[in-house]
Amino acid sequence: MWCFVSLPDSTVSEFDLPERARGQELLDAVCKRLGIIEVDYFGLQYAGTKGETLWLNTRNRINRQVSGGPPLRLQFRVKFFVQPHLLLQEASRHQHFLHLRKDFEGRKVVTNPVKSARMYALLAQATIGDHCNSHFVCKFCQNTENNSFEWTSDLRTNITQEHEKLNGVKPSTAEYHFLKEIAELEDFGIEFHTARNNIGQQLHIGVGSEELRIFDTEFNFIERISYNVLKMATHIAKSLFLTIMTTDGEDNVVEFKLITQGAACGLYRSITEYHAFYRCETVRNSVKSQFTRDFRETFFSLFNEEESDKKYIFDVKRTCKEVYDYYRRVLYNQGCDPINGVTNNVREAEPPTHDLNASSDYSLQEKLSKLEDGLRCKVCMDEQINAVLIPCGHMVCCEQCAMNLEACPVCRGAIDHVQKAFLPVAIQ
């Protein structure tokens, strides 16, 4: 079974898989070819029966999801976006950059002209390198006519000036700072779905890490629905139903109608998986075990349950914190220390150590960011490090996380007890 997978750099890779191959086999093959170990952040998309974009379920067979004859065509995309300091591999960070570059260039998402110029300058440095001649517009700015919105002369001038400041900066460093800038935007990492409400108004539903955001057809913001007030999500045929708890304690049911039943299931799946990945401590068994069967499968399961081909609804395996911790251990066991060293294309979970142009603020920002990341708990990534693991002596986490550990995350040595530490006031 031939599969053609489009990559974020606009190239296409071909893969020959067994006829009954599942989605995970193809995703693993793509990531292996790209040198990516952190597979959980990525996924494969395909077009539904009416052109809607759907995520391939990695637990199910490919030929039962993607319609049409061979070769089957899919897209390799980032499925779960995280802050760049949580990405342990340069290859993973580069794929995030390629994905977000397309989204950033496709529509105007930055209203602040200073921030917009800075981001486009970083994009130019990562794409074409140094701005060679300050008296002429660089190749990046010369090609801006292809953008979907008009560039003003002031914006073009500001981009040129910002690009000049970045001379000598490595592309990987520029990519990292671009990811940091775009991660501060309000709609960072949001997955959009097109639907209609109960009065027929067409909407864009943005599924994010903390909430659902509703926009009109022109992406004008309408309302937000926090996961804290969302009690339940269900889908029936082409409709998705959200049960929302109001301020007076009553339940309000909101219906969204989508173009196909697959699109409705896709939105239901997106909400559930985003909530589990970003907000839960672990993925619940009730999420992992949900599946459906058609008539043939139900009939066949009466005779042989072990041989029946279940169609699982969700394929999220780990939460955000579990993914970071899992791959940090995987890399450490392979002889690569993702925190204290760089080996075999594995980068530490900190900004690239390149001193940016001294005339700009980037150098101080980078050093401050490294200091803050270095003092952050490597388990919860929220609190400051303030605990020593005895007897190994490693300081990698906060006191609360240390009390829940059975072994040191760095050396895997047994922990006899935890000693609270107090950092100097100057660096707190």
N, C-alpha and C positions, 0 to 999 in steps of 0.2 A: 504494500500500500504506500504510494508516493504522497508525501506531504510537502507543499511549498510554504515556507514560513517567511513572511516579510519582517525585516528587522528595522529598528528605529533609525538606522543610518541609510535607509532606502535601498538596501540590498536584499536579495532573496536567497535563502538557503534551502537545499533539497534534502529530504530525509526519506529513507526507505525502511518502513516498519512492517511487522507482521500484520496480517489482516485483522486480528482480534486485539491489536495493541490498545492500551488505555492511554488517556491523556498524559499521565505522569511520565510515561516512557518517552513521549515526544518532548515534553518540557525538559526532562533531564538531558535528552540528546542535544537540544538547543543550547542549554546552559553549559554543557560540557564543551561544545564547540566554541562558545564565547569565553570559556575559562571562568565561569561563574559558579561559586560554591553556595552562595546565599540564595537558594532557589525559591524560598518561600515568599520573597517579595515580588515575584514575577508570575505571569500567566500568559495564556494564549487566547486570542479572540477570533471569532469567525462571524460571518454574516448569516442571519436567520432567513426564514422563508420570504419575508417582506423587507429585507435589507437592514433590519435592526441588528445592532452589534451585541453579541453575546459572549460570555466567558466560557471557554471550554472547561468542563468539569474533569479534573485530572483523575478522578476515581472511576470514571465510566469509559466505555469503549469509544474510540474516536469516531468510527464509522456509523455509530448510532446517534451521534450528535450533529456532525457536519454533513449536510445534504449535498447531493451532486456526485458525479463520478470522479475518479482520480484524474489528475492530482488534486487532493484536497488543499484548499488555500486558507491559511491562518496568519495572524499577526502576533508577534512577540511583543509584549508590553509590560510595563510596570503595573502591578495590580495593587500593591500596598505601598504608599509613599511614607518614608520616615525621614527624620532629620539626618543631614549628611554625616554627622559625627557618629551615628549608629551604624553606618555602613563600613564593614571591615575590609572590603576588597575594593581596589581601584576599578576592577572590571564592573562591579555592581554600581559604583558611583558614576561611572561613565555612561552606563545604560540609563540611569536616572537622568543624567544631563541630556542625553539625546532625546529622550521622551519629553522632558519639560521644555526643551528648546523649541520643539514643534508646537507645543501648546502655547508657549509664550509668543512666538512669532505669528501664530494664527489669529489672535485677537488682542485687542487692547485691554490688558488686565491691570495696568499701572497708571494711576491718575497723577501721581506725584512726578513732575518732570525731572527732578534731580535724581530720584531713585530709578526712573525709567532710563535716563542717560547712563547711569552707573551700571545697570544690568545689561544694557546693550553693549557697553564698552567691554564688560567681562565676557559677554558672548562673542564679541569680535576677537578678543585676545585668545579665547579658547578655540576659536574656529580657524582664524588665519594668522595668529601670532602678532608680532609687534607692528605698531603703526610706523611705517618706514619714513614717511616724510610729512612733517607737520604743516607744510604749505599746500598740500593737496588732500582731497578726500580719499580715505583708504578704500580698498576694494569692498569691504563690508558695507560701508555707507553708500557706495555707488550702486549697490544692488538692492537698496531698500525700497525701490519703487514696486517691488513684488509684494510688499506687505499689504494686508487687508485694510489698513487705515493710513491716512496721509501723514507723512512726516513733515514737521515744520522745519524751517531753516534754523531756528534757534535750537531745536532738539538735535538736529544733525550736527550743529557746531558743538553742543555740549557733549555729544557722544565722542566726537573727534578729540576734544580736550581730555575727556576721561580716558580714552583709549591711549593717548600719548603717555599718561601717567603710569600706565601698566607695562611699558617697555621693559623687557627682561623677565617678565613673569611667565613661569611655565604654564602650558595649557592645563595641566592637571590642577594646578593651584587656582587658575581662573575658573575652572569648572566647579571646584569646591565652593568658592565664594559666590558664584552664580547660584548654586543650589541653596546656600545660606540666605541669599537675598530673596529668592523666590519662595523659600519656606516660610518667610514672614508675611506673605500675602494671605489675605483672608480666605481665598478659595483654593489654597494649596492642597493638592491631593484629593480634590473632590471629583467624584465620578457622576456624570450627568446622564439622566434618563428623560426621554420625552414622553409626556402623558397628557391626559385631559382630566379636568375635574368634573364634578357632577353637573355643571352647567355647560359643559362643552368647551371651556376655555383651555387652549393649549398652553402647557407649562413645561419648564425644565426643572426636574427634581435633582438636586445635588446631594449625593450621599457622602458625608464627610466623617471624620474620626470622632467628632463630638456631637453632631447634630445633622438633621436634614434641612436643606435650604431650598426654598421654593422661589423660582424666577419665572417671569413671563417670557414670551418668545424672543424679546430683545435683550434678555438677561438682565432685566431690571428686577431688583430684589423685591419680593413680596412678603415673605414671612419665614421664620425658622421654627423647627420642631426639635427640641432637645431630646436626647435619648432618655433623660431622666423622667420625662412625662410620657414617653411612648411605652404603653403597657404591652401591646401586642401588634404583630404584623401578620396578616394572612393574605393569601391570594386564591381567587376562585375564577377559573377561566381566564378572561382578559383583564380582570379587575384586581387591584391591590387595595386592601382595607387596613387602615391604621387606627388602632384604638388609643386615643389620647386622653390623659387625665387632666381635667380642667382645674382651675384654681379653687373651685368650690367642691372638689372631690368627685364630680360627676364624670362619666365616660362619654367622650365624643368620638364617633366613628367617622372617619374621612375616607372617601373612596376616590381612587385614581384609576382611569381607564387607559390601557395601553393598546398598542397596535396588534399584538398577538399574545397568545397564551404564553409563549416562550419569553416575550419581553416582560410580561407581568411576573413570571417566575424569576427572571433575571433581576428585576428590581427588588423582589422579596429576598432573593439570595444575597444581593449586594448589601442591603440593610443589615441582615443577620450576620454576615461575615465581617463587615466593617465593625459592627458593635463587638463581636467576639474578639477580633484581632486587636483593636485599639483600647478597649475598655475593660475586658475581662482578665482575670488572673490566669485562667486556663480555659480551653475550649470544652464546653460541657458535652457529655455523652449524648444528650438529647439532640444536639446539633450534629454531631458526627454520625448518628445512626439514622437520620431521616432519609427515606428513600421512597420511590414510587415504582409501580409495575404497570405495564399495559396488560391487556387481557391474556395474551399468549404467555407472558412471563408468570402471571398469577396461576394460570392453568398448569404450567410446567412445574411450578414450585410445589404443587400438591403431591407430585410423585418424587421429586428430587430437590429438596431445598438447597443442598450444597452446590448443585450445578446451575441453579437459577441465576439469571443475570440481573441483579438489582441495579436500578438507576438512582444513585445517590444525589441528593439535592445540593449538599454543601461539601466542599473539599478543603476548607481551612483546617489546618492541622495544629498550628501553634499560635499563640498570641504574640504581640509585638515584643514584649519582654522575653518570652520564651525563645523566640527566633534569635534575638541578639545573643542570649546566653548559650543557646544550643550551638550556633555556628562559631562562637568564640571558643567553645570546648573542642569542636571538631578541628578547628585550625590549630589549636594548641596541641592536640593529640597527633597532628601531622608534623609537629616540630616547628610550627609557626606561632609566634607570640603576637597576637593582634593588638596588644596594649603597649608592650614595651619594646617591640621590634618589628622589622619588616623583612619578610622572607617569601620568595616565590610568588611575586605579584600580590602579596597580601599586605595591605597598608594598615597602619594603626588607625584606630577610630578617633583621629584628631586631624586638624587641618594639615596639609602638606607643609613641611618645614622649609619654606622658601621666603626669604626676606623681600617683601614687596618694596616698591619704589619709596625711598626714604622721604620724598617730598609729599607723599600722600598719607592718609590716615590708615591705610591698609596694614602697614607693618604693626602698629600698635594694636589694631583690632585683632590681628591674627595671634599676636603674643598673648593678649588678654583672653582670647577664646581658648587657646591651648591651656592656659593656667586654669580657667574655669572648668574645662573638661577634665583636666588632670585631677582636680580636687573633688569631682563629682563621683558619687557612689557608683561602682561599676555593676551593681546588681539592679537597683531600682532606677538609676540614672536621674534621681530627683534630689536626694539629700546630699549633704557634704560628707566626705570621708572623715570619720571620727572614731574609728575602732581598729585595734591591733589584734590579729588572730594569733593566739599562742598555741603551740610553740614555734610555728614557722615564721612569725613576725611580719607577715604581709599586711599591708594597709590598702585595701581595695574597696571597702564598703562602709556604710554607716552602721551605727550600733544596732539599730532595729533589724536591718537585714542580716547582720552578723549573728544575731541571736537565733535566727532561723536556719542557719547553715549547719550542715553536718560535716562538710569537708571544705577546705580552702579552694576557692574558684581558680586560683593560679596554679598551685602545686598539687592539689587534690589530697593534701595531707590532712590527717585527723585534727580536729580542733578540741583542745582541752578546755579552754575558756577564752573569753573575750575581754580585752582590756580597753577601756575607754581612753581615747587620746584627745589632747587639746592642742589644736594648731596655733601657731603664733598669731597674735591679733592682726599683724600687718597683712596677712594673706587670707584672713577670714572675710 
